[in-house]
Amino acid sequence: MRALLFAANWKMNVGPAEARRYLATFLTAYPPQPNRQVWFFPPAVSVEAVATAIGNRTDLRAGVQDVYWEPKGAFTGATSSPLAAEAGAKAALIGHSERRHVFGETDEQTGKKLKAVVAAGLHPILCVGETLTQRDAGETLTVVRRQLHAALGDRVEVLVTVAYEPVWAIGTGRNATPRDAAEVHRAIRAWLKERQAKETRVLYGGSVNVKNAVELLAEQELDGVLVGGASLDPQVWIELVRTAVT
């Protein structure tokens, strides 16, 4: 049985009170499962509520959706990695497609953020992926490798999880086929191996739901999923995490 990671990205949803209710439902219905981890990435205001609710469950983690690269200072509205860690975060998303394409985050900035996350003792999930235009132009692997290099450099000396999220498949109802996803995952894994990475865990993110999770995770190249909308309802999330095969 291979280890799988299910990461729930709540985006700009689920405040602290709702997060506590959500986790009460989830914890009651979902006992620890062998070789399976479930991580939650709530908005920053709900990180502490999630971390507190999780308690000592070692199969669960709270994470933060984004950080700024400076540890402290006059950066109104930003959250630093040390502040996220103090609130109970154990992980952080870096370079999510919405940070790149909605907020204009650059490859250089993802590199700074990843270093800041590692320095604070958080586990980074580095998000990479191409737009539809780039995919149609045959540039998928070029884009993904560029994004990996910008964040990780020539030698990967940190523990990192990579999430491949084709931009064209996020919130659109479209999805890469398991075969399409596996091809990119193999390329990511090869890139990491060439640079002596200590970990080669690669997740898939892109309109994952209860109906397609089983088919996607039947592909051995996928080590788990990064899920948005389908993670917002605790009952749906429980079903997704339970039913996906290993």
Backbone hydrogen bonds, N-H to C=O, Kabsch-Sander energy under -0.5 kcal/mol:
donor,donor_aa,acceptor,acceptor_aa,energy
2,R,246,T,-0.8
4,L,35,N,-1.9
5,L,223,D,-1.8
6,F,37,Q,-2.7
7,A,5,L,-0.6
7,A,225,V,-3.0
8,A,6,F,-0.5
8,A,39,W,-3.1
9,N,7,A,-0.7
9,N,227,V,-3.3
10,W,8,A,-0.8
10,W,41,F,-2.0
11,K,41,F,-0.6
13,N,11,K,-1.2
19,A,15,G,-2.6
20,R,16,P,-2.1
21,R,17,A,-1.8
22,Y,18,E,-2.8
23,L,19,A,-2.7
24,A,20,R,-1.9
25,T,21,R,-2.0
26,F,22,Y,-2.7
27,L,23,L,-3.1
28,T,24,A,-1.4
29,A,25,T,-1.6
30,Y,26,F,-1.9
36,R,33,Q,-1.1
37,Q,4,L,-2.6
38,V,59,D,-2.6
39,W,6,F,-2.6
40,F,61,R,-2.9
41,F,8,A,-3.3
46,S,43,P,-2.3
47,V,44,A,-1.1
50,V,46,S,-2.3
51,A,47,V,-2.9
52,T,48,E,-2.5
53,A,49,A,-2.0
54,I,50,V,-2.3
55,G,51,A,-1.6
57,R,54,I,-1.5
58,T,56,N,-0.7
60,L,57,R,-1.1
61,R,38,V,-1.4
63,G,40,F,-2.8
64,V,91,A,-1.9
65,Q,42,P,-0.6
68,Y,79,T,-2.6
75,F,73,G,-1.8
78,A,75,F,-2.3
81,S,68,Y,-0.6
84,A,80,S,-2.1
85,A,81,S,-2.6
86,E,82,P,-2.2
87,A,83,L,-1.6
88,G,85,A,-1.3
89,A,84,A,-2.5
90,K,62,A,-3.3
91,A,62,A,-0.8
92,A,123,H,-2.2
93,L,64,V,-2.4
94,I,125,I,-2.7
99,R,96,H,-1.0
100,R,96,H,-2.1
101,H,97,S,-3.3
102,V,98,E,-1.7
103,F,98,E,-1.3
105,E,99,R,-2.5
110,T,106,T,-1.8
111,G,107,D,-1.7
112,K,108,E,-1.7
113,K,109,Q,-2.5
114,L,110,T,-2.5
115,K,111,G,-1.9
116,A,112,K,-1.9
117,V,113,K,-2.5
118,V,114,L,-2.3
119,A,115,K,-2.3
120,A,116,A,-1.3
121,G,118,V,-1.7
122,L,117,V,-2.3
123,H,90,K,-2.2
125,I,92,A,-2.9
126,L,124,P,-0.6
126,L,161,T,-2.6
127,C,94,I,-3.1
127,C,125,I,-0.6
128,V,163,A,-2.6
135,R,131,T,-2.3
136,D,132,L,-2.9
137,A,133,T,-1.3
138,G,135,R,-1.8
139,E,134,Q,-2.9
143,V,139,E,-2.7
144,V,140,T,-2.5
145,R,141,L,-2.5
146,R,142,T,-1.9
147,Q,143,V,-2.4
148,L,144,V,-2.3
149,H,145,R,-2.5
150,A,146,R,-2.4
151,A,147,Q,-1.4
152,L,148,L,-2.6
153,G,149,H,-2.4
156,V,195,R,-2.1
157,E,155,R,-1.0
160,V,158,V,-0.6
161,T,124,P,-2.4
162,V,201,R,-2.2
163,A,126,L,-2.9
164,Y,162,V,-0.5
164,Y,203,L,-2.8
165,E,128,V,-3.1
165,E,163,A,-0.7
167,V,130,E,-1.7
168,W,130,E,-0.9
169,A,166,P,-2.1
170,I,167,V,-1.4
171,G,169,A,-0.7
181,A,177,T,-2.8
182,A,178,P,-2.6
183,E,179,R,-1.9
184,V,180,D,-1.5
185,H,181,A,-2.7
186,R,182,A,-2.6
187,A,183,E,-1.6
188,I,184,V,-2.4
189,R,185,H,-2.8
190,A,186,R,-2.4
191,W,187,A,-2.3
192,L,188,I,-2.4
193,K,189,R,-2.5
194,E,190,A,-2.4
195,R,191,W,-0.8
195,R,192,L,-0.8
196,Q,193,K,-1.8
197,A,192,L,-2.2
203,L,162,V,-3.0
204,Y,224,G,-1.9
205,G,164,Y,-2.5
213,A,209,N,-1.9
214,V,210,V,-0.6
216,L,212,N,-2.4
217,L,213,A,-2.8
218,A,214,V,-1.0
219,E,216,L,-1.4
220,Q,218,A,-0.6
222,L,219,E,-1.8
223,D,202,V,-2.7
223,D,221,E,-0.6
225,V,5,L,-1.8
226,L,204,Y,-2.3
227,V,7,A,-3.3
227,V,225,V,-0.6
231,S,228,G,-2.3
232,L,229,G,-1.5
237,W,233,D,-2.6
238,I,234,P,-2.5
239,E,235,Q,-2.0
240,L,236,V,-2.5
241,V,237,W,-2.8
242,R,238,I,-2.2
243,T,239,E,-2.4
244,A,240,L,-1.5
